[in-house]
Amino acid sequence: WGEGQATREPYFTYAAGDIIMCHYRNVDACPNLLARGVFDAPLRYGTAPRVGDTIDSALAYCYKLLEEGGVCQRTLPSTYSVWTKSSKEQCRDADYDKYVYVHPITGKTKSMLTVDYDAVKDYTRAGQSNIFLIYKTIIVTIYLLVMLGELREICFIAQWIVGYPSVEGWALEHAQEEAEEGKNQEAEESSVVQGVSRQHRVMVSLFVLARFVMLIILTWVGMLFLLKDTDYINLLLNSLGLIVVVEIIQNVYVYLISPELREACESMEPMEVPALGPACLNRRPAVRDLLLITVFMIGVVGAMAANHIFIVDPLTNSLECACLSQGEQCFEAQKYNFQFWKQYWTEDVPSVFKDLDELKVEAEEESSLIQAAAPSASKTLSAADASVAVPSAPVKRRRRAQAHQAGDLSIA
């Protein structure tokens, strides 16, 4: 470092306490700091004049730093103010609990309000409450069961599209038989679909594809909503809203199809379609359903576990660190813990005053040496100036004779 470009270590150590204190964001954190014992050492030993030795003086020091427009906002860059405002939005509303602090020496008490935040409390409940975890698992399971039922209906229609005979194929196969037997008497009461045209098959395929895409989107978005919820009521309402959206297909059939066409469709005989998939499972539908339920439950448990490990726990630790500056995974909380502040107030700050006293002594000694050397130096300079500026009388006469001779030579 060049001259004047560095800060002496005692000044930096003294200012470091105030700068570190600024990361607690706002004045609501001051009672929390007292509760954690951050100011116990100066109150007990009186080693920090800026903190004082009373509860009110410690709170006044904290308020002066963290208040709106306080020392932290005036001193630190504008990014600090941006961070405090954005973190306030992430932490959501503040909740307060009563706390009584006892002075470590005098025993005097002061009633205060420690702060907590809705975001921290919600994610803590989501990560640690077994009742909420069971409740959330039930809601997610019900929603996914509805999605599974929708998927099975899509698979049934897809089987019909693939396996049901076409009109042309059925006509060639049964033309002679119909000519011999004639119309069946039951055809007067109900309709039997013997085959479907190519255009009808393509149209149904497009609808099934659109329904499948909508199912994937609703399942993905719905799981994001439900897994993110940390409130009992919101979790229930969101699941009901998503299920209503899934039932749009049924509502379209009920409200947009005319009653006559609906009655004609419902009066048709069931259409038999060969089942797709492994023949061993098709012959044992109970085993097939049991396997489906097992895979479904494994998927639900896996989704809940992955959400807990990769989303809920990290978010809980992050919010606890950002909002309250505490937590086992919080770097600031572990770095600036009770032991750090005790050492800072009882050892670092007193050593700062000791170092400053030594610097003052050194500065006074240097100043006295400079003042002592100043008179002798001024006398020497004055004598040198006098010897140079005032020549002696013989020197003056010699210079005049030399000048007079030079004038005579120039005339000659």
Buried (B, 14 or more C-beta within 10 A) or exposed (E): EEEEEEEEEBEEBBEEBBBBBBBBBBBBBBBBBBEBBBBBBBBBBEBBEBBBBBBEBBBBBBEBBBBEEBBBBEEBEEEBBEBBEEBBEEBBEBEEEEBEBEBEEEEEEBEBEBBBBBBBBBBBBBBEEEEBBEBBBEBBBEBBBBBBEBBEBBBEBBBBBEEBBBBEEBEEEBEEEEEEEEEEEEEEEEEEBBBBEEEBBEEBBEEBEEBBEBBEEBBEEBBEBBBBBBBBEBBEEBBEEBBEEBEEBEEEEEEEEEEEEEEEEEEEEEBEBEBEEEEEBEEEEEEBEEEEEEEBEEEBEEBBEEBBEEBBBEBBBBBBBBBBBBBEEBEBBEEBBEEBBBEBBBEBBEBBEEBBEEEEEEEEEEEEEEEEEEEEEEEEEEEEEEEEEEEEEEEEEEEEEEEEEEEEEEEE
